[in-house]
Amino acid sequence: MTAGPAGDTDTRTRLLRVALRLFTEHGVEGTSLQMIADALGVTKAAVYYHFKTKDEITEAVIAPGLRELEALVTRASALKRRGAQIDLLLEGFVDLVIRDRALVALFASDPSVARAVWQWNPAATDGFGQALLGVLAGPEPDTTAWVTATVMFTGIAMTGGLPNLAALDDEVLRAELLDVGRRMFGRPRRRD
């Protein structure tokens, strides 16, 4: 482990990268702190220096994506036109899914991640999910609007994390996901 604050940050970043890889390969429950230490080439004590528990590691792995998604919902909610809200949220979410495919796959496949999401910010988790779906479903949504918003959100996330699409070029997958999302919400296709 590199000494000093910069080295600590580097080790922490590497640790989170390794943890994400191991989580996607073995699941959160199937990954031990010793496995993470071994993959990093450090002692288990070095892992404990950065995190006390595997739950803390899981929370740290998912937190940046959740913060980015929260900020995206806040920006979209601030827009006046519903179409602009949907476009911003759809494009931002698809970009997040494409950039973090391994994390999205983990979200879609490992129930331990749902627990970590709740632990990350229990007071805001339900409200945040409702706010995200609320932007997509619109004001005073009926059942169809809620179902459409939920299917779009979960469908894009699950599709982006599918192992059989892992080799698909990012731009191709991005275009396909945006096209499907726009059709679901009756948004015009963009000519990028």
N, C-alpha and C positions, 0 to 999 in steps of 0.2 A: 504494500500500500504506500503510495506516495505521501510524503509528509507535507504538512502545512495546509492552509485553507484551500488553495487551488487544487492540491492533490486530493483533498477530501471530497471536493465537488466532483472531480473527475471520477473518483472511485464510486461515488454515489450514483453518478450518471451511468457509468458502466454497469453497476449493480442493478439498476432499474432496467436497463436494456437486456441484461442477461436474465433477470427475473421474468420479464415479458416473454422472452423466447422460451424459457422453461415452462412457464405457465401455459403457453399455447401448445407445447409439445406434451405436457403431462397433466395439465389442469392445475389449478391453484392447490387443491387438496393433495394432489400427487407430487407436488414439488416441495422438497424440504429445504430448510435453511442451509443444511450441509451441502445439498446439491448446488445451491446458488454459490456457496463459498468455493466448492470444488471447480465449478465452471469459471469462476473469476480467478482462481489460482491464489486464493487468500484463505485465512483461517475463518472458522465460524465466528470467532471473537471479532474479527474485522467486520463481518456483516452486522453483528450486534452493536458495533460502534455507531453504525448509521441508523439501524432500525431495531427496535426491541422485539417485534413480532413479525410473523409473515403477513398478518392483517395490515400492519403499518406499511409493509412493502407493497401489498396489493393496492392500498389506498393511494400510495405515492405513484404507482404506475398509472392509475386511472385519473388522478386529479387534474393533470394538465388538459386532457381531453374534455373533462366535465366543465372545467373553468371556461374553456374556449366555447363550448356549447352554450353555457349560461350567458356569456357575453354576446353570442350570436342572437340568442332569443331576446335579450335586452335591446340590442340594436334593431332587430326586426320589429319588436313591439313599439318602438318609438316612431316608426314610420306611419304616415297618415293613411296612405292608400293600401288596401288589403292586398292587391296584386303585388305591390312592391314588397310587402311583408313576406308573402309566400316566396317570391323570387329570391329575396335575400336569404331567407332561412333554408330554402331548398338548395341553392347553390353553395352556401356555406357549409351545410350539413354534408352534402355530397363531397365537397373538397376535404372535409375532416375525415370522412369515411375512406376516401382514396389514400390520403396521406398516412393514416393509421390503420391500415388493413389488419395487421396482426392484433392490435388492441380491439378492433371491432369484432374480429373473429372470436376473441376471448369473451367479449361481452355476450355474443350470441350463443356461445357453447358452454359456458361455465357458470353454474348457479352461484358459486362462491363470489362471483363478481357483483351480483345483485346485492349481496350482503355488504360488500365493500362500498358500493355506491351509497347505500343507506348510512353506513358508518361515516362516510366522508362528510356528509352534511345532512343529518337526519331531519332537522327542522325545515330545511329547504327542499329536500328531495321530492316530496309529493307536490309541493307548490310549483317547483321547477318543471316537473313533468307535465303538470296541468297547464302551465304557462306555455310550454313548447307546443303541446297539442292544441292549446287554445289559439295560438297564432295561426296554426294550420287549419283548424276547424272553423275559425271565425267567430264573430259575436253571435250569441244566441244560437249555437249549433244544434242541429237535430241529430238523431242517431246516425244517419248516413254520413254527415260531416265528421262526427267523431270516429266512426269506423274508417272512413277514407284517410283521415289524418293519422290514425294509428297504423293502418296498413302501410301507408307511405313511409312513415318513420321507421317502423320495424323492418319493413321489406327492403328498404335501401340499406339499412344497417346489416341485415343478415346477408343480403346479396353481396355487398362489398366485402364481407368476411368469409365467403365461401371458399374452401380450399380448391375446388375445381375451377375457380376463376382466378386463382392467385397468379397464374402466368399471363393473364390478359393484360394488355398494355393499359396503363393508368388513364390515358386520354380516351381510349376506346370505352373503357368501363365508365368513366366520368360522363361521356356523351350519352351513353345508353341510360344510365341512372337518371340523369337530368331529363332526358326525353320522356321516360316513364313517369317521373314525378310531375312534369309539366302537363302531360296528358291526364293524369289522375285529377289534377286541380283545374283543368280547363284553361291552362295558361298557354299563350302562343309560343311556338317553337322559336328559339333564337337562331339566328344565322351567324355563328361565331367565326 
